Amino acid sequence: MLRFLVAVLVCGFAFSARAQNLGHATVTGRLTAEGVRAVIELDRGVTRLSFSQADVDRREDIDVLTPGLAWSGEGDVIVAARAFRRVELLVRPAARERDAKYPAFFRVGAGGVLYPPALKPDAGWSTRLRITTTRGQIRLPAGAPNIDSSLYIGPSAYVTRGAAADLIASPDTPAALREQITANLAVALHVYTTRLHAALPSRPIVVMAQAGDGRGFVGDVTPGPFVSLRFYGSTEDQTNDAYRVARFVAHEVFHFWNGSLVSNADGAPSWLHEGGADYAALLASMEAGALDDAGMREELGAALTRCRQGLQDEHDAAMNDLTFLSMNVRYPCGIVIQWAASLSAERGGGGGFFDVWAHMIAAAQARPSRTFTLADFYAGAGVDANAPPAPIRLITAERGAARWDQLPAALDAIGAEVSAEATPATRRVALIFHLLGQVCGNGDRGFYTEPNRIRLQTNSTCTLIADNSILTSVEGGDIVAPSQATYTAVQARCAARQEVRVVLDGDRAVAIPCRTELAPAPHAYVVNRWR
């Protein structure tokens, strides 16, 4: 997979349902060197045991240990030829991250975080969870374990009681990263508590885990509130980009309100809570001084461009037509919709984003279900749900390519100022992938945008540059933010089938033969005024 994003945010929420009573089940788990050993005991015999829909991949991460029992071929069901009342399972550490899925278990040093819904029989069973610990271990949250929320099992020495939350981190967590996240957490909690006019009912639990090779960070939130933050790559990567880490933390903390204190109603689109958390994180970053006005305009322009690309990858469908919104759609398009709704609310004399969400949270708290709806969102913004503002309608209800040319004017009409043009970012992507295409065969290739530099992601087929080098310059020009002059110079050399001169790792000159013309850089959206 070609990757050039610094951070990836993946979040989800667990919900319970009611169904016909099938009996009582007890799930008992304990931490082992292999993962979590779990025993499910039923009060009556069955030949099929199905599990709740919990956004996990059980078949890949959970082994059935009881002889004669196995996962069925049809999904999350354990079957046997004879009736059984007991099944033993091994929940192994998740081998990889999956879009919109929780890891059933992941390691935090010698401890780990279990996602109990992975072990929960379907809603027809009345299920109780028990966790056994050994000397020196602790389980958090304390008290009766909640089978619908994540929990930490592991050394008590990993737990630090902070001013605003309990922080859990293994000894290999860099001190600088721990300090930064503690500060980011305090700021986000203060901003949201104040602006949403709603306090959390209990202290949050925040888990930090060094997750291994790769790049970026992944988070998820469950009721509690309980948030897991998993960091991939080197400690240098994790501590060098303070803004991205601050935004990541602020995104996850907003889910304490829109995913734990209250939550999405059944049928509400995933862009509602994910876009809400992402836009909240941008605003919180501004209030904390980590993001200025120019940075906010850049982030919104990038969200517009990524939203367009995400829906173009779905055959330019209307977002309402998609049954599953990938991370390339729900996050960027969600940001744009939240922004447009906020502009519309302010233009109509109402409050902005936080006031919209304060209305939604209050509406949800007034219901037994404690859930908010899409109708609450539109009501909070003071707009007609059947005739939403044009920018929202173009993304959610319109189809085809023509809408993307109409989007800037639609945003301008509600108070923004947006244009579409080639930018340093679009020139960078087009230029680097074109050069990689000249020297690479099959296999993954791409690049990572690090603070102030570009690191290539190459493979053994990439002659001349098959060593994941730092790309320092191209034709003497900056490659992090290529100018139009640099782009034009490469276009001229490729049109003449000449070599393109690049510098790797600061001082290593390489000439890349260019055999195909470099097309004009695609346009991106540029936000010149966002409020």
N, C-alpha and C positions, 0 to 999 in steps of 0.2 A: 504494500500500500504506500502511495506517495504521501509523505507527511511533511508539512512545513509550518504547522501551527505550534506555537510555544506551549499552549495549554489546552487541555480538553476537559470539559466539564460534563460529567455524567451524573444525573441524579434520578431518584425514583421514590415512589411512595407505596406503602403497603396499606391495603384496606381489607377490612373483614366484611363478611356477608352473613346473612341468616338463611338457614335452609332447614329441611326436615331433620329432626333429631335422629341420629344413627346410633348414639351411645356415647360413652365416655372414653377418652384416651389420655394417657399420661406419657409425656416425652421427658426422658431423663438424659442429660448430657454431661460429659466430663472431658476436660482437655487432656490430650495425650500428645506424644511426640509426633504422631502421624496426622493429627488434626483434632477433630471432636468425635468421640464415640457416643452414639446416641441409641437409646432403646425406646421403642414405641410399644406401649402395652395397651391393649384394648379390652373392654369389658365383655366382648362377645367375639366369637370366631367369624372370620370373613375369608373369602378367597380372592378378593380384590380390595386394595386400599388405595384410594385416590387422594391426591393432595391439593391444597388450596392453590389458587392462582396467585403467585407471589413474585412474579418477575425474576425468577431464578432459573438456572440451567441445572436441574437436579441430575439428569442422566450423566452429565460430564463431570460433576464435582462430588457426587454422593454414591458410594458403593454400598450394595446390599450384601451384608455379611452372613445372614441366616441361610443355611442350606435349604434348598428347595424353593426359595423365594427369589424373584428377579423383577427388574423393571420390564414392563410390557413394551411392545413395539409401538403402542399408540400414544405414548406420552407419559405424564407423571402419575403412573399407576403401578403399584407393586402387586404381582399376581402369584398364585400358587395353585397346585393341583388339589391340595387339601386345605381345609380351613385352618387359619392361624390366628393367634391372639397376641403374638409378640414378634417384633422384627428388630434386628440390630443393624445399624448403619454406621458407616464411616464417612464423615464430612471432611474431605481433603481440602487443603488450601487451594483456592482458585488458581488455575493455571494462567488465566488471562482475563483482561477486562472485556466486557461485552456491552454494546450500546443498549442503554435503558434496562440493564439487568444488574441485580445485586450479586456480589460474590456471596455464596453461602457461608464461606469462612475465609478469612485471610489472616496472615501472621502479623503480629506486632512483637518483634523480638521473640522471647520465649513464651509469650502469650498470644492472644488473638481476639478477633471480633467474630462472633457468630451472628448470623441472620436467622433467628428462630423460625420465621414463616417458611423457610425452606423445609422444615421438619413438621409442619402443621398439616394434619389430615384435613380434608375438605370441610366446609362449613357445617356439614351435618353432624360432625363430631364435636362434643364439648371437650375441649382440650386444655390440659394443665401442663405447665412447663416446670421442670425441676433441674437445677444445675448443681452438681457437686464440685466442691473445690478441695484442694489439699493445703497443707500448711504453707504459708507464704503467698498463697494465691488469694485473689479478691475477685468479686463479681460486681460490675457496675452496669446499670443502676442497681443500687441496693434495694432491699425489700423484695416483695413477691415478684418474680420475673414475669415480664410481659411478653407473651409469645408473638406479639405483633411488632416488637421493636428490637433493634440490635442490642447486643450486650457484649461487654468486654470480660474476658476470663484471662487471668494471668498474674504476674508478680505485682504485689501491692507497691513495690518500689517504683514502678513506672508512673504512678499517679501523683500529680501535683495539684493541690487545691489552690486555684487562683482566686483573684478578687471577684471575677465575674463568672467563672466556669471551672469545672474540673478538667484538667488537661492530662491526657495519657500519651506517653511517648517512650519508645524503647531507647536504650542507651546510645544507639548509633545515630540518633537524630542530632543533626548539627545544632550546637547551642544558638548560633545566630538565627537559624530558621525557627527554633522554638521561641526565641524572644520576639521575633517578628510576628509570628502567628498569635502569640499572646497579646501583643499590642493591637494587631488587626482585629482580633476578636473583641477586645474591649471597645474599640471605636464603633464597630458594626453594631454591637449590642446596644450601645448608647444611642446611636442614630435611629435605629429601628424602634426601640422602645419609646423614644421621644416622638418621632414623627408619625408612628402608627397609633399612638395613644393606647397601647396594649402591652402589659407586662407579661413575661413568661411565667407560668405557674411553678416552675422548678428550675434548678440550676442546670444549664446545659453541660453535656459531656462531650468533649472533643478529643478524638483519637488521631494521632499522627503516626503514619507508618512509612518506613522506607521500603518501597515495593519492588525494587530490583532494577534491571536494565530497562532502557527505553527513555522516553522523554515526556515531560509534562506532569500533570496531576489530575487525579480523579477523586470526586467526592460523592457521598450519598448521605441522606438524612432519613431517620425514622423517628416515630414519636418518642418522647422522652423529656426534652429533645436530645437526640444523640446524632452526632455527625462524625463520619469517618473521612479523613483526608489522606489519600495515598499519593506518595511522591515517587516519581520514576526518574532515573538518571543520576548524574553525579551531584554531590552536594554543592559544587560550584554552580551548576545550572540552577539549582533550587534557590540559592541565596542571591544570585546576580540580578534577578528580575523582580525587584521588590514590588512594583506596581501589579504585575500579573498575579503574584501570590496574594497581595492585598485584595485584589478583585475576586480571586478564587474564594478566599475566606468569606468575603462579604456576600457572595452569591449563596454559599452554603448556609450562612447564618440567616439569611432571609427566609430560607426554608423552615427555620424554627417557627416562623409565623404562618407561612402559607402552605406548610406541609405537616406541621406537628400541632401547633395551637389550633389551627383549623386546616382543612384540606379540600382538594378538588372534589366536587360532586361527580358521581358516575356520569360519564358522557361529556364532561368538560374537556376541551382540547388540551394536550400537553403543553402547547405554546403558552397557555395562560399562566401556569405556575412557573415554568422554566423561563419564559420571557420576562415574567415579573421579577424573578430573582436576579436575572442578568441585568435588567435595567436598574433595579434597586442597587446592585453592586456598583454600577457606574456612578450613580448619584452619591452613594456612600463614599466612594473613592474621592469624589470631588469635595465632599464635606470634610474629609480627612486630610485634604491637601495633596493626595497622591495622584490626582488627575486634574489638569487645568482645562480651560475652555477649549483650547486648541486640541488637546487630547480627546476631549469628549466629542468634538466634531469629527475627529479622525475615527473614533470608535463607531459612531453612528453611520458614517460613510461606509466603513467596512461591513457593518451589519446589513446595510441596504444591499451592498454588492454580493455578500455571501447569501443573503436571502434569495436574490435573483438567481444566483448560480444553483442553489439548492433546489429550487422549483424547476429550473431548466433541466436539471438532472432527472427530475420526475416528469419529463415530457411536457413541461410548462403547464402542469395541472393547476387547478385552483387548490389552495391548501385544504379547503373544506372537503375536497373530493378524495383526499388521501386517508386511508384507514390507519396507517402508521406514519408518524412524522419522525424522520431520521434526525439525528443531531445536527445535520447540515441544514435542516429546515426549522425545527422547533426553537432552537436558540436564536439565530439571527432574525428570523421573521418575527419571533416573539418580541424581541427588543423593539423592532420597528413598530409593531402594533401597539405596544405599551407607550412608546414615545408619541405616536400619532394620537392615541386616546388622551394622553396627558395634555398635548397641545390643544386638542378640541375642548377638553374640560376648562382649561385656562381661558381659551378664547370665548367660551360661553359664560365666563364670570365665576366659574367654580375653582376649586383647588387643583393642584397638580397631581402627580403620580401617587405620592404618599397619601393624599386625601382620598384618592380613588380606592386604594387598597385598605385604608382605614374603614371606609364604608363597607367593603367586601368582608373584612374580618368581623365587623360588628354584625353584619347580616348573617354570617355563618354561625357566630356565637349564639344568636337568637334561635337557632334551629336545634332540635335534638340531634340531628346528624352532624352538626358542626362542620358543614361543608358549604363552599361557595360555588356559584354557578357563573356561566358566561353572561347570563342576564344581569347578575350583580355587577359584573365588570362594566357593562355598558351603562347601567343605571348610575354607578359611581362616577362615570365620566360625563353623565348628563346627555347621552346621545341615544338615538333610537336604535335598538338592537336589529330592527328590520331594515334600517337604512343607515348603516354605520358610515363614518367619514370615508371619503373617497380613497385615501391611502390604504385603509383597512380593507375596504371592499375589493380593491384591485388585487390585493394579496390573497385574501381568503376566498373570494367568490368568482373572480374573473379568471379566464384561462388565456393561454397564448402569449406571444411575444410582444404584441402591441402595448400591453399594459405597462411594460417597463419604461417606455418612452413617456408615458403619461404620469408616472409616479412623481418625478420632481415637481411638476406643476401642481399636483394634488397636495403635496406637502407644503409647497409655497403658499397655497391658499389658506392654510390653517396656521401660518406664522413662521414656517421655516424658510430656508433659502438653500436650495439643492440644485446641483448641476451634474452632468455626466461627462467625464473626460478621462483621457489617459492620465495615470498618476504614477509616481515613483513605484508604488506597490505593484501596479499592473505591469509596468515595464520590467520590474525585477523578475516577476514570475515568468513572463513570456520570454525574456532574454535567457534566463538560466535554463529553463526547460528546453529551449531551442538548442543551446550549446550542449547540454547533456545528450540530446537526441543525435548530435553529430558524432559522438564518441562512444555511446553506450549501446549495447545490444539489448537482449531481453533481461528481465528482472527489475526489481524495485529500484527506483532512483528518484531523487528529489533534493530537498535542502531544508535546513532549519534556520529560521531567522532568530539569531541570538542578539542580545544587546550589542549594537554597534558592529556586528559582523555576521557573515553568512557561512554556515558549515554545510558542505555538500554531503548528501547521502548517496553514495555510489556503490557499485558492486564490481565483481571481477571482470565484467565485460566492458567496463568503462575505461578504455585505453586512455593513457595520458593522465587521467585523474582518478584512478581506481583506489583511492586511499582516504576517502572522507576528509579531504583537505578543507582548510579555510580558504574561501574564494575572496581574495583581497581586492582585486580591481579587474575591470574589463576595458580594454582600449584606453587605459589610463584614467578611467572614470570610476567614481564611487559606485559600488554594486548594491549597497544597502538601500540607497535611494537614488537610482540611476536617473540622470538628467535626460531630457529629450535629445541633447547633443550626443551623449554617449550612445543612446539607442539608435540614432540615425547613423552614427559611425559604424556600428555593427551591421546595420541593414546594408550599408554601402559595401562593406567587405564581403558579406554573404552574397549579395547580388553579383559581385565580381568573382565569386568562388575563390576568395582569398582566405588566408588564415586569420582567425581572430586572436588577438594577443591578450592573454590573461596573466595575472600574477596570483600564485597560490602561496599560502602560509607566509605572507609578508614579503618574500623576496625570490620566490621560485618562478621564473618566467616560463610559460608554456604557450605554444602556438597550436590552436585548435582548428583543423581544417573545416571550413564551412561549405557544404555542398548544396544547401537549399536556402532559399530566400527566407528572411525573417519578416513575418507579416507585421503590420502595424499593431501596436499594443492595444489590447481591448480597453474599452472605457469602464471606469468605475464611477460610483456615485461620490460626489464631493459635497460635504455639508459645510456651507459658509456661515449659516446661522441656524442654531438648533432650538432657540427659544425666544 
